[in-house]
Amino acid sequence: MIDELDQIILRMEFVRDRAEDDEIVGMLNGIINDLCEWEDRHLINV
């Protein structure tokens, strides 16, 4: 599950880095941060 989540995060970062719309970049940053926080909490609880 974590490996799959890492792949999703990497793909979202790839899209974010190529996005030209500031609103989309901000949305993707928020989603990426939320996923990273979830992953960190999950790893701590395992």
C-alpha positions in Angstrom: 0.0 0.0 0.0 2.8 2.4 0.9 4.7 1.7 -2.3 1.5 2.4 -4.3 1.0 5.6 -2.3 4.5 6.7 -3.1 3.9 6.1 -6.8 0.7 8.2 -6.6 2.6 11.0 -4.8 5.4 10.9 -7.4 3.0 11.1 -10.3 1.1 14.0 -8.7 4.4 15.9 -8.1 5.3 15.3 -11.8 2.0 16.8 -12.9 2.3 19.7 -10.3 5.7 20.6 -11.6 4.4 20.9 -15.1 1.1 22.7 -14.3 0.9 26.3 -15.3 -2.3 27.3 -13.4 -1.4 28.5 -9.8 -4.8 27.2 -8.5 -4.0 23.7 -9.8 -0.5 23.8 -8.3 -1.9 24.9 -4.9 -4.5 22.1 -5.0 -2.0 19.5 -5.9 0.4 20.8 -3.1 -2.4 20.4 -0.6 -3.3 16.9 -1.7 0.4 15.8 -1.8 0.9 17.2 1.7 -2.2 15.4 3.0 -1.0 12.1 1.5 2.5 12.5 2.9 1.0 13.2 6.4 -1.2 10.2 6.2 1.7 8.0 5.1 3.8 9.3 8.0 1.1 8.6 10.5 0.5 5.1 9.0 4.2 4.3 9.2 4.4 5.4 12.8 1.4 3.3 13.8 2.7 0.1 12.1 
